[in-house]
Amino acid sequence: MNEKTKIKKKINKIVSIILNILLIFVSLLIIVGIYYLIQIKVLNNPYANIFGYTFFEVATGSMSGTIEIGDVVIAEITKEVKENEIIVYQEEDNFITHRLIRKNEDGEWITKGDANNTEDSPIQESQILGKVVYIFPKFGIWRKAILSPQVLILITTLIILLGVAFKITTNTEEKVQK
């Protein structure tokens, strides 16, 4: 076996591994997406609980400077929160992401958006969903584009077709060399 053939085999192996990793990643995204849809649409949960975490896309500028419109926040679902943490709480049918300012004398929490001039109405601990642990800047825009069913199907199909075409090309080259 000459040096050129060895290099080609190594490149083929690397490309095959990359395609498999991409396929696994897209498959995981699809599984999480289906799980999310089942929790929201089928079970009618107000949010999806994925291993104790959930995520929301920010719709207003009340936290501007810290969290912008279109950012996606990952929140740990917990009641254990402290002053100055950014939390997600439920007010009627809306989930609000604001900063905890303090606990008042009645045991209610006072929150405020970083960009707001006034504090929010006091909330009960039972309204608190959890605390923000990570912010994906502008991910909401990409999420809408990339995670749409049409795009996921297209990407999965493309990866599978590339894998098949690559396998056929590799097998053909090996037969020609023999």
C-alpha positions in Angstrom: 0.0 0.0 0.0 1.5 3.3 -1.1 1.7 6.5 1.0 -1.1 8.2 -1.0 -3.5 5.3 -0.2 -2.7 5.5 3.5 -3.4 9.2 3.6 -6.7 8.7 1.8 -7.7 6.0 4.2 -6.9 8.2 7.2 -8.9 11.1 5.6 -11.8 8.8 4.9 -11.8 7.6 8.5 -11.8 11.2 9.8 -14.6 12.3 7.5 -16.6 9.2 8.5 -16.2 9.9 12.2 -17.2 13.6 11.7 -20.3 12.6 9.8 -21.3 10.1 12.5 -20.8 12.8 15.2 -22.9 15.2 13.3 -25.6 12.6 12.8 -25.6 11.8 16.6 -25.8 15.5 17.4 -28.7 16.2 15.1 -30.4 13.0 16.4 -30.1 14.2 20.0 -31.5 17.6 19.0 -34.5 15.9 17.4 -35.0 13.7 20.5 -34.9 16.7 22.8 -37.2 18.6 20.5 -39.7 15.8 20.5 -39.5 15.5 24.3 -40.1 19.2 24.6 -43.1 19.1 22.3 -44.6 16.2 24.1 -44.3 18.0 27.4 -45.7 21.3 26.1 -48.3 20.1 23.5 -49.4 16.6 24.6 -49.1 16.9 28.4 -50.0 20.6 28.4 -47.2 21.6 30.8 -46.5 25.3 30.9 -42.8 24.6 30.4 -40.6 21.6 29.6 -38.5 20.0 32.4 -35.4 18.6 30.9 -33.3 17.0 33.6 -34.2 19.8 36.1 -33.7 22.6 33.6 -35.9 24.5 31.2 -35.3 27.3 28.7 -37.2 30.4 27.6 -36.7 33.0 24.8 -36.7 36.5 26.1 -39.5 38.6 24.6 -39.0 42.0 26.2 -36.3 44.5 26.9 -36.9 44.7 30.7 -33.5 43.1 31.4 -31.7 45.0 28.6 -28.0 45.3 29.3 -27.9 41.9 30.9 -30.4 39.9 28.8 -31.6 41.1 25.4 -34.7 40.4 23.3 -34.1 37.1 21.4 -31.7 35.7 24.0 -32.5 32.3 25.3 -32.1 31.7 29.1 -31.5 28.3 30.7 -33.1 28.2 34.1 -32.5 25.6 36.8 -35.9 24.6 38.2 -35.5 25.3 41.9 -37.0 27.3 44.8 -33.6 27.9 46.3 -32.9 31.4 45.1 -31.0 34.4 46.6 -31.1 38.1 46.4 -29.5 39.6 43.3 -30.0 36.3 41.2 -31.9 36.5 38.0 -34.9 34.3 38.2 -37.8 33.1 36.1 -41.3 33.3 37.7 -44.8 32.8 36.5 -47.4 35.6 36.5 -50.7 34.3 35.2 -49.8 32.6 31.8 -46.5 34.5 31.4 -43.0 33.6 32.5 -40.9 36.6 33.5 -37.1 36.8 33.8 -36.1 39.5 36.3 -33.7 40.0 39.1 -34.5 39.3 42.8 -34.1 42.5 44.8 -35.2 41.5 48.3 -37.7 39.7 50.4 -40.2 42.0 52.1 -41.6 41.8 55.6 -44.6 39.7 54.4 -42.2 37.0 53.0 -42.9 38.0 49.4 -40.1 38.5 46.9 -39.6 41.8 45.2 -38.2 41.6 41.6 -37.2 44.2 39.0 -36.0 44.2 35.4 -32.5 45.6 35.2 -33.7 48.1 32.5 -36.9 49.1 34.4 -37.3 52.2 36.6 -39.7 50.6 39.1 -39.9 47.4 41.1 -42.4 44.7 40.1 -45.4 43.8 42.2 -44.4 41.3 45.0 -44.5 37.6 44.1 -44.9 34.5 46.3 -42.2 31.9 46.5 -44.7 29.5 44.8 -44.5 31.6 41.6 -40.8 31.1 41.3 -39.8 28.6 38.7 -36.1 28.8 39.1 -32.9 30.7 38.6 -31.1 31.6 35.3 -27.9 29.7 35.0 -26.9 30.5 31.4 -27.7 33.0 28.7 -27.4 32.2 25.0 -27.2 35.6 23.3 -29.4 35.9 20.2 -30.0 32.2 20.2 -33.7 32.6 19.8 -33.2 33.8 16.2 -31.0 30.8 15.4 -33.3 28.4 17.2 -36.3 29.4 15.1 -34.2 28.9 11.9 -32.3 25.8 12.7 -34.7 23.9 14.9 -37.7 24.2 12.6 -38.8 20.7 11.5 -38.1 21.4 7.9 -34.5 22.4 8.5 -33.9 19.5 10.9 -35.2 17.0 8.4 -33.1 18.6 5.6 -29.9 18.6 7.8 -30.5 14.9 8.8 -31.2 13.9 5.3 -28.1 15.7 4.0 -25.9 14.1 6.6 -27.2 10.6 5.9 -26.8 11.2 2.1 -23.3 12.5 2.6 -22.5 9.4 4.7 -23.9 7.1 2.1 -22.2 8.9 -0.8 -18.9 8.9 1.1 -19.2 5.1 1.9 -20.0 4.3 -1.7 -17.0 6.4 -2.9 -14.7 4.7 -0.4 -15.9 1.2 -1.3 -15.6 2.0 -5.1 -12.0 3.2 -4.6 -11.1 0.1 -2.6 -12.5 -2.2 -5.3 -10.6 -0.3 -8.0 -7.3 -0.6 -6.1 -7.7 -4.4 -5.8 
